[in-house]
Amino acid sequence: MKQKMSILIRLFVLFALMMSAAAVFAQDEALTENSEIPFMGIRYWGVDEGLLVTGVIANTPAEAAELQAGDVVTAVEGEAIHVETVRDVVWKYEPGTTVTLSLERAGDALEQDLTLMARPEDLFSNEKYAMPLDLASIGLFVGECDGKLLVLGALAGSEVSTAGFQLYDHIVEVDGDAVHNIGEADVAVSDLTDGDALGFVVLRDGREMTIKVAAVDHRRRPPRRHPHPRPRAELSNTYVSDSIGLGYGDGFIEVQAISAAHDLYAAGIRRYDFITGVNGASIEEAKDLFADDDIELTVQRPSGTFEFDVPATVAPLLLYGLDGPVEQDRSQWLGLHEKQVTLGVRYLQLEPDNPYFEGSGVNHGAYVAEVIEGLPAEKAGIQVGDVIVAVAGEEVTMELDLRNRIYFHKPGDRVTLDVLRDGEMMRIEVTLRVAR
């Protein structure tokens, strides 16, 4: 099991690096001596030789200098550059400075002048700066393990989620190019446009397979239609499970979907309700909702404003996303787990400073928002409101959450859960099984 957890940790860390690298453009967000951030306009992946250019952003210095995806930037003004030295090597130059880049391209060494610009404030919203495609933008999530590029998941509803990929498929070729790491795979799709045909060659159980899909960009999705207008235009976060869907905005929570089996439905909450207050205060002020058995929600509907008493066990659903945007993927990002073991809960990973932990001596864990009927958690006695602190002695944290702690166990494994319930710690043994 230790070996399996080691593999899991490497996969998880590399996946996190992949997601962050896709948004790195030769600088980070730290403060610099310059009032403006010098900007080349490349997306890159770290390699031994320097920075592998995985894409060139339109209307930037990199495009003007005719840099290409697949180039490796080895030095700036003769100074070697790597991922960890980007700030030291690039940020000392003012925007407008022309620097000479040392490049490797298709085995040849060359030099190219590039005039730095200030990073645009509207980089991500201005269509002028068109971003090249990468695997994550088309909805395919991958990681590296033991020198192999493995499929970790697919965005639910995307073309790749139904194309035939399976968990841990070994990707050996993308769009006709042999690939060995995430950077090379991103290079292979960077010259495609939205809707282009894209082919993958994968190894599965020793057999080579070809999977074809349309390269559809999922970074900018059209908004969903609603029969009732939103009180605000923007959502910063969402929570989705089999029984409820919530959208979090500026001063409100929208009930986008709700099952009759959910506690909030039983309390009177309905789809398209807008929750605007808790216990007589605004949503933003509702930071301590765990003290009482019930809490009072203020709800806006087209017919008026109403108050509903709901159980305090739904508090994490209300608090989720109020402190800022958090990518929500727990029920969305992976559609390839149908043969994996399950615990049978819907949960929220709590931040260390969550009010629920006050006085408990614990600062990490997964709050159980729902227990699914007929699955291992219900049979073992796990309850809504429990916080699962550890699995088989391994802490459940933001970095390695409950799903990842369960992930590599096998059907039939008996594992011990450390559970915080009503301020007290207890241990519950559960037998895992495959979800059906």
N, C-alpha and C positions, 0 to 999 in steps of 0.2 A: 504493500500500500504506500510506503514511503516513496518508492520509486515512481509509482503512479502519480502521487501528489507532486513530485518533482517535475514530472512531465507537464502536469496541469499548470504549475506555476510558470514554467517557461512559455507555455502556450498563452496564458493569460497576459503575461508581461509583454510578449511580442505582439499580441493583438492590440494592447493598449498603445504600444509604440506605433503600430500601423495607423491607428486612428488619429494619433497626434501628428505623425509625420505628414499625413495628407494635407495638413493645414500649415505647414512650415514653409516659409518663403524667404530663406536666408536671413532670418532674424527671429527673436522671440519677443514676448511682451514686457520684458523688464525695462526699467528706466535706463536711459543712456545719457551721455553728456550732450548729445545733439538734441535740439528741440524737435527735429523730425527724424524718423527712422529711415536710414538708407536702404534702398530696395532694388533688388535685381529683377525680380519677377519670375523666379523659377520655383518649382516644387522639386524636392529632392529626397533621396534616400541615402543613408550613410553606408559607404563601402570602404574597404581598406585603403584604396587610393585617394579617396576624398568624398565628393558629393556626386552621386549619380543623379543626373537631371531626369526626373520622372514626368515632367511636363513644363511647357513654357506658357505663361499667361499672356493673353493678347494685350497689345498696346502697352507693353512694358519694355524696359531696356533690354531684357533677354531676347525678346522678339526682334527688336531693332538690330541687335548684334548677331542675329541669326543663330542663336543657340538652338540645339535640337535635343529632343528627348533621347536619352541614351548617351549623351555626352557625360563625361566625368570631369568635374572641375577639380583640379589637383592643387591649384595655388592662385592667389590673388596678389599681384605685384610681387611675385616671386616668393611669397610666404605661403607655406603649405596650409591647407584648410581641411578640416574634418567637422563632423556634426557638432562636437563639443567645443570647437574653437571658432564658430561662425561669428559670434559677437566680437571676439578679440581681433579677428582678421578683417571683418567688413565694417563694423560699426564705427571705427575710428575715422572713416571717410565721410565728408559732408555730402548730402545729396547734390548732384551736379558735377561731382568729381568723376573723371574718366580713369578707370583702372584697367589693367591688363590681366586677363584671365588665362591661366595655363589649362589646356584641355586635352583629354584623350578622346578621340572619336574614331571608332572602328579600327582601333589598333594604332592610329597615327597620333603623334603629338603635335599640337598647334597652339597658337596664341591668338587671342581675340580681345580687342578693346571693347569696353562696355561703360556707358555713362550712367551712374547711379541716379535714381530719382527718389523723391520722398514717397514713402508708402502711402497710397491713397486712403483717406478715411473711409471711403465708400467701396473699398476693394471687393467686399463680398456681396454688395447689393447692386453695384453698377454693372449692367450687362456689357459695358465697354470692355471690362476686364474678364473676358470669358475664360473660365477655368477648364483645363483639359480634364477628360474623364480619367478615373482610376477605378480599381475594383470596388472600393467602398461606395463610390457614387452610383454605380450600377446595381448595388444591392448585394454584392458578394463579399463576405467577410472571411479572411484567411489568416493563418498564422504559420510560423516557422518552427519546426521541431526536428532535431537530429538531421539537419540539412535538407529537409523536405518542406515543400509548400503545401499546407493542408487546408482543406475547407473546414471552417468553423461554423458557418451559418449563412443565412440568406435573409434579406429583408422581407418580412411577410407581405404578400401582395405584389411583390416584384416579379419580373419575368424570370429571374434566376431561381426564385424559390420553387418554381414548378417545372424547371428545365430538366430535372433528373439528377441533380447533385445529391450526394449523401455525405453525412458527417465523416470527416477524415479522408475524403477522397484526396489522393495525391495528385496535384496539378503539375504536369510536366511540360505543357505547351499552351500558349495563349495566342490566338490569332496568328498561328503559324510560326511563332517564335518560341524556342526553348526557354524555359524559365526555371530559376532555382531559388528565387527569393521574392519578397513582396515588391521591391523596387523594380526588378525586371518585369514582373507582371504588370505593374502600373505603366511602365514604359510601353508595353505591348498594346495597351488600349488607349494611350494618350492621344493618338492621331485619329481616333474614331469620332464620329459625330452622332448625335442622338438618333437612335433608330437603326444604326448600322448593324449588319449581321456580324456575329462574333462566335468563334469556335474555341472550345477547350478540349485538350486531350488529358484524361485523368487515368491513373492507375487505381484499380479497386480489386482487392483480393487477387492480386497478381495478373489481372486482366486489364488491357488497355481499352479505354472507351472514349468516344467522341461525343461531346455535348454542345449543341448549338443553341444560341439565344440572341435576342435583340439587345443591343447595348443602349438601354434607356436610362437617361439621367434622372435619378430620384432626389437630387438635392433641392430642386425647386418644384414642389408638387402643387397643383392647383388646390385652392381651399375647397373643403367639402361643403355641399349645399345643406342648409338648415331651413326648416319651415318657419322658424322664429328667428328674428334678428338677434345677433349677439349684443350685449350691452357694451362690449369692448371689441376691437377688431383683432387683437393679437392674443395668442396663447403662448405662454412661456414653457409649458410642460404638460404632460398627460400621464394618466394612469389607466391601464386597460387590463381587465381580466375577463373570465368567462361570464361574470355576472354584473359587472359595472364598468362604465367608461367615463372618466372625468377629464375635463380640460381646465387648466389653471391659467387665469388671466390677471390683469391688473385690478385687484379689488373684487374678484368674483371667481367662483368655481362653477363651470357648466356641467350639468349632468347630461352626457352625450348618449348614454345607454344605461339601462338598469333592468335587472331580472326581478321577477316577482319573488324570488327566493332570497333576495338580499335584505339585510336588516334595515337599510335606508328605505327600501320600498315599503316594508311593513310599517315603518314610521310615517309614511305618507309622501315621501319624496318621489318625484316622477321624472321621466325623461324630458329634457329641455328646461328643467328648473335651473334657475341661477341662484346659487347660494352666495349671499352678499354679507352675511354677518354671523357671528357665533357668540352666544351668551351676551347679547346686547352690544357687542363691540364689532368693529370692522374685521374682515378676514385677516388683514395684515397684523392686527393686534392680538389675534387669537393664538397665543404661543403656549399656553398652559391649559390643556383640555383634559388632563388625565386625573384630576382630583376627584371628580364626582362620578356617579353611576350614569347620569344623563347629561347631555348638553343641549342647548336650544339653538336651532338654526333659523336664520332669517332667509326667506326664499322669495324671489321675485318671479311672478308669472304674468302673462298678458292680462289676467283678470285681477291682479293686485298683489299685495305683499302679505306673506303668511309666516307664522312661526310654527316650528315642529320640534318636539322633543325626540331626540335620537340617542341610542346608547353610546357611551363614551368610547366603546371599542372601535368606533369608526374614526376616532381622532386622527390617527396617522394618515388616513386617506385625505383628510382636510388639510393637514399640515404639509403633505407632500407637495414639493414644488414651490412653496411660498417664499423660500429664501433665495431663489434665483433659478435660472434655467438648468435643468438636469436632463441628460438624454435618457429617455424612457424606452427600454427595449425588452424588458423582462418577459413580456408576452408577445413581442413583435419580432425581435431581431432574428430568432432562430426557428426555422420551420422544419428542422431536420432531426429532431430528437425523439421521434415516435417510438424507437426501440430502446431508449435509455431508461434507467430506473427512475422512479419518482418517489418523493415524499408525500405529495398530495396536499400542498398548501399554496395559497397565494400570499405573498409577503411584501413588506417594504423594508429595505435595508436602512436602518436608522443611523443618522449622523451621530458622532460622539457626544455632541452637546445637546442631544434631544432631551426635552423635559422628562421623558419617561424614565430616564436613568437616574434622576436626582435621588440621592440617598441610597442607591442600590449597590454602589461600589463597582458597577459595571458601566462600560462606555462603548460597547459594540454589540451588535446582534441584529437579527431579522425579526421584525414584528409580524406576527401571523394575522393577516387581515381576513383570510378565509380558510376554512378547512373543508376539503373536497370530500364529499360523501363516498364511502366505500374504499378509500385509499389508505395507505399505511398510517398516516398521521392521525386520522380519525380512530382507527383501530387501537392505536397506542395511547390515545387519550389527550393528544395535543388539542388546545383550545384557542379560539379567537382571543387575541390579547396576550398570548404567550410571546415571549421574546426568546428565540433560539440563539443562544450565545456561542455554542460550540458543537461540532459534530465529530464524534470519535476523538475528543480531546483537542481538535483543531479549531482555533477561534474563527468565528464568522465575522468578517470585517467588510468595509467598503471595498477593499482591494480583492478579497476572496470571499464572495458573498455565499449565501446559503446554497444556491444552485451549483456553484463551483465546488463547494465542499461535498455535496452529494454525488457529483457528476461521475466520478470514476469508480464508485461502488458497483457491485454486481447484484443482480436479482437474487434474493434470499439472504443477503448480508444483514446481520443484526448489528446495528450501530447505536451507540448511546448518545443522546442529545442532552446537553446542559441547557436548562430552560429557566428563565426568569419569569415567575408568575406571582403577581400581587406583591412584588418587592422581595420575594424569597426565591432562592435557587433550588432547583430539584433536578433529578436525572430521570430521563424517560428512555426506555429501550424500544426501538422500532425495527421492524423487519421490512426491508425495501423490496419493491417489486416493479415490474414493467408496467407503465401506463397503457391502458387500452381504451 
